[in-house]
Amino acid sequence: MTAVQEQPKQLDETGDVVTPLLELANEKNKRRRGLLLALPAYIYIVLFFALPLIIVVVYSFATRTRTGGTDLSGWNIEAYEKLGEPIVRDILFRSLWLALITTVICLVVAYPFAYFLATRSPTVRNIMLVFVMIPFWSNFLVRNYAWRVLLGNDGPVSQLTEALGLGQTTILFTPTAVVLGLVYGFLPFMILPLYASIERLDWSLIEAGRDLGASGFQTFRKVTLPLSMPGIIAGCILVFVPSLGAYVTPEILGGAKTTLLGSYIVTQFLTARNWPVGASVSTVLMIVMLVAALTYFRSGGKNL
């Protein structure tokens, strides 16, 4: 009979023999330490993110009093019913349309740039990334006022068209000015996810497609585009959602002629003093953001 060889005993960091009970205790200690380390972040998120969102949702079911106050005693859906009014419906469709146009323009401009950026040498790539990030170094409000100067009746754009004999150009306080401002403000949010997605592509698959006789367009349509889809989805969400609820850019470049959801919400809270309606519109926007985030993660956003 052969002697049964004794299995070597596993030791932990302190030199004790590892047993199932000891492993369970160690796991509990690790979870407890992790919870204590993350506790300040959890408290911050609850106080400054979750609690305000809950308050907004609660106010959306409240009632506006005759004096402009808010009655929380009787919950109803009157504020949500007013979302079907023509003025709100027009503002909603206008906001959706301008946000969609902004997203499409950003995608068309950003994809070739991100592809070119991902195929450069590391030195050139880093320099170009700095240029992409430069707009974030200045205040967003100041940049919008700069666009207001550029697009004004006495601005460089109007002076150039007059010098060319095309007459004065009136772009400021139009939907075109709003789209230009939104594209300028949110274009980096489209470039960076696309660059991160394209930079991680397996370029051997693209070479294999060309070796098998596919044209450049066919390789792009069947290989490059599907593989970069997580970046496209992420960029579209990061541009569409803030464009839908934008306030600063439409207010400065669009004026009263181009009222979007962000301006309408501010008006309901500060001017009309109709907090339930403003909260209901804000709640709908939050639901849109939540659906967009879920769509992103279900579409493979974790692989980005």
VENVENGI-V34587 format. One record per residue. N is the residue number from 0. RES is the residue in one letter. PSI is psi in whole degrees, -180 to 180 (* if undefined). OMEGA is omega in whole degrees, -180 to 180 (NA if undefined). D_FIRST is the distance of its C-alpha to the first C-alpha in Angstrom with 1 decimal. Layout:
N	RES	PSI	OMEGA	D_FIRST
N	RES	PSI	OMEGA	D_FIRST
This chain:
0	M	137	-180	0.0
1	T	142	180	3.8
2	A	139	179	6.5
3	V	123	-180	9.1
4	Q	131	-179	12.2
5	E	130	-180	15.2
6	Q	139	178	18.2
7	P	140	-178	21.3
8	K	137	177	23.9
9	Q	137	-180	27.3
10	L	146	177	30.3
11	D	-169	-176	33.9
12	E	-28	-180	37.1
13	T	-3	180	37.3
14	G	2	179	33.8
15	D	153	179	32.6
16	V	132	-179	29.3
17	V	123	176	30.1
18	T	163	178	29.6
19	P	-41	179	31.1
20	L	-38	179	33.8
21	L	-39	177	34.6
22	E	-42	179	34.8
23	L	-40	179	37.2
24	A	-40	179	39.3
25	N	-40	178	39.5
26	E	-41	178	40.7
27	K	-40	179	43.3
28	N	-40	179	44.5
29	K	-44	179	44.9
30	R	-38	180	46.9
31	R	-42	178	49.0
32	R	-40	178	49.8
33	G	-39	179	50.6
34	L	-41	179	52.9
35	L	-38	179	54.7
36	L	-36	-178	55.3
37	A	-5	-176	56.6
38	L	-45	177	58.7
39	P	-39	178	61.9
40	A	-40	178	61.7
41	Y	-44	180	61.1
42	I	-42	180	64.1
43	Y	-45	-179	66.3
44	I	-42	-179	65.4
45	V	-44	-175	66.1
46	L	-40	-170	69.4
47	F	-3	178	70.9
48	F	-60	-175	69.4
49	A	-47	-177	68.2
50	L	-45	175	70.9
51	P	-38	178	73.9
52	L	-40	178	72.6
53	I	-40	179	72.4
54	I	-42	179	76.0
55	V	-44	180	77.2
56	V	-42	179	75.7
57	V	-44	-179	77.2
58	Y	-24	180	80.7
59	S	-19	178	80.6
60	F	7	-179	80.9
61	A	-177	-178	83.7
62	T	137	177	87.4
63	R	130	180	90.1
64	T	172	-179	93.0
65	R	-26	-179	96.7
66	T	5	-179	96.7
67	G	7	177	93.9
68	G	-174	-178	91.2
69	T	125	180	87.9
70	D	116	-178	87.3
71	L	1	-175	83.7
72	S	-39	-178	84.4
73	G	108	-179	84.8
74	W	142	178	82.2
75	N	177	-179	83.3
76	I	26	-180	82.8
77	E	-38	-180	86.4
78	A	-38	179	85.3
79	Y	-31	178	83.0
80	E	-31	180	85.8
81	K	-14	178	88.1
82	L	-18	178	85.6
83	G	0	178	87.1
84	E	151	-176	90.6
85	P	-41	-177	92.2
86	I	-41	179	92.3
87	V	-39	180	88.6
88	R	-41	178	87.7
89	D	-42	178	89.7
90	I	-40	180	88.1
91	L	-48	-180	84.6
92	F	-38	178	85.2
93	R	-41	179	86.9
94	S	-43	179	83.9
95	L	-42	-177	81.4
96	W	-46	-180	83.5
97	L	-36	177	83.9
98	A	-39	178	80.3
99	L	-43	178	79.3
100	I	-44	179	81.8
101	T	-43	-179	80.5
102	T	-43	-180	76.9
103	V	-45	180	77.8
104	I	-44	178	79.9
105	C	-40	180	77.1
106	L	-45	-179	74.6
107	V	-38	-179	76.9
108	V	-40	-171	77.7
109	A	-33	-174	74.3
110	Y	-51	177	72.1
111	P	-38	180	73.8
112	F	-44	180	73.9
113	A	-38	178	70.3
114	Y	-45	177	69.3
115	F	-40	-180	71.5
116	L	-41	-177	70.1
117	A	-20	-178	66.4
118	T	7	178	67.2
119	R	171	176	68.9
120	S	159	-178	67.5
121	P	-37	-179	66.0
122	T	-51	179	69.2
123	V	-38	-179	71.5
124	R	-45	-179	69.2
125	N	-40	179	69.2
126	I	-44	-179	73.0
127	M	-34	176	73.6
128	L	-36	176	71.3
129	V	-42	178	73.4
130	F	-34	177	76.5
131	V	-35	-176	74.9
132	M	-12	-177	74.2
133	I	-42	179	77.6
134	P	-28	180	79.3
135	F	-11	-179	76.9
136	W	-10	179	78.4
137	S	161	-177	81.7
138	N	138	-178	82.6
139	F	-37	180	82.4
140	L	-42	179	85.8
141	V	-39	-180	87.4
142	R	-36	178	86.1
143	N	-38	176	87.6
144	Y	-31	175	90.9
145	A	-41	176	90.8
146	W	-33	178	90.5
147	R	-37	177	93.4
148	V	-42	-178	95.5
149	L	-39	-174	94.4
150	L	0	-179	95.2
151	G	167	-179	98.4
152	N	-27	178	101.8
153	D	13	-177	102.6
154	G	176	-178	99.2
155	P	-37	-179	98.2
156	V	-47	180	97.2
157	S	-39	179	100.6
158	Q	-36	179	102.5
159	L	-44	179	100.7
160	T	-34	177	101.6
161	E	-38	179	105.2
162	A	-30	179	105.4
163	L	0	179	104.2
164	G	17	-179	106.9
165	L	0	180	104.6
166	G	176	-180	106.0
167	Q	137	-179	104.4
168	T	126	179	100.8
169	T	98	-180	99.9
170	I	-34	-178	96.2
171	L	145	-179	95.8
172	F	38	175	95.5
173	T	163	175	94.3
174	P	-30	178	90.9
175	T	-43	178	90.6
176	A	-39	179	90.8
177	V	-44	180	88.0
178	V	-43	178	85.7
179	L	-44	179	86.4
180	G	-40	179	85.5
181	L	-42	179	82.4
182	V	-45	179	81.2
183	Y	-41	-176	81.9
184	G	-35	-173	80.1
185	F	2	180	77.0
186	L	-42	177	76.5
187	P	-29	179	73.9
188	F	-18	175	71.8
189	M	-37	-177	71.6
190	I	-47	-172	71.1
191	L	-47	176	68.2
192	P	-38	178	65.8
193	L	-43	179	66.8
194	Y	-44	180	66.2
195	A	-36	-179	62.7
196	S	-45	-178	61.8
197	I	-36	-178	63.3
198	E	-24	-179	62.0
199	R	6	-179	58.4
200	L	149	173	59.0
201	D	98	-173	56.8
202	W	-16	176	59.6
203	S	-30	177	57.6
204	L	-38	178	58.1
205	I	-42	177	61.9
206	E	-37	179	61.9
207	A	-39	178	59.9
208	G	-41	179	62.6
209	R	-37	179	65.3
210	D	-28	180	63.5
211	L	5	174	63.3
212	G	4	179	67.1
213	A	144	177	67.7
214	S	173	180	70.8
215	G	-41	180	70.8
216	F	-41	179	71.9
217	Q	-39	177	69.3
218	T	-40	179	66.5
219	F	-44	-175	67.8
220	R	-36	-173	68.1
221	K	-16	-177	64.7
222	V	-62	-173	62.6
223	T	-48	-176	64.1
224	L	-47	179	65.7
225	P	-38	-179	62.7
226	L	-27	179	60.4
227	S	8	-178	63.0
228	M	-37	176	63.6
229	P	-40	177	61.8
230	G	-37	178	64.3
231	I	-46	-180	67.2
232	I	-45	-180	66.3
233	A	-45	-180	65.8
234	G	-42	180	69.1
235	C	-40	179	71.0
236	I	-43	-178	69.8
237	L	-21	178	70.5
238	V	-45	-174	74.1
239	F	-46	-174	75.0
240	V	-52	177	74.1
241	P	-29	176	76.0
242	S	-35	-179	78.9
243	L	-37	-179	79.2
244	G	20	-177	79.7
245	A	145	179	81.5
246	Y	-47	-173	84.4
247	V	-51	-177	85.6
248	T	-50	177	86.1
249	P	-34	-178	88.0
250	E	-38	-177	90.0
251	I	-43	-175	91.2
252	L	-22	-178	91.5
253	G	-31	-180	92.2
254	G	-160	-178	94.5
255	A	-17	-177	95.7
256	K	-19	-176	95.8
257	T	72	179	92.1
258	T	125	178	90.6
259	L	-178	-174	86.8
260	L	-40	-180	84.3
261	G	-46	178	83.9
262	S	-38	180	87.6
263	Y	-40	179	88.0
264	I	-45	179	85.4
265	V	-40	179	87.1
266	T	-41	-179	90.4
267	Q	-36	-178	89.2
268	F	-42	-170	87.8
269	L	-35	-175	90.6
270	T	-58	-179	93.7
271	A	-18	-179	93.6
272	R	41	177	91.6
273	N	78	-175	89.7
274	W	-39	179	86.2
275	P	-42	179	84.7
276	V	-45	177	85.7
277	G	-40	179	84.4
278	A	-35	180	81.1
279	S	-42	177	80.8
280	V	-41	178	81.2
281	S	-38	179	78.8
282	T	-41	178	76.2
283	V	-41	178	76.7
284	L	-40	179	76.1
285	M	-38	178	72.9
286	I	-41	177	71.7
287	V	-44	179	72.5
288	M	-40	180	70.5
289	L	-44	178	67.5
290	V	-40	179	67.6
291	A	-42	179	67.9
292	A	-43	178	64.9
293	L	-39	178	62.7
294	T	-41	180	63.9
295	Y	-49	-177	62.9
296	F	-34	179	59.4
297	R	-17	180	58.8
298	S	13	177	60.1
299	G	23	-179	57.4
300	G	-23	180	59.0
301	K	-20	-179	55.7
302	N	-4	-178	55.2
303	L	*	NA	58.3
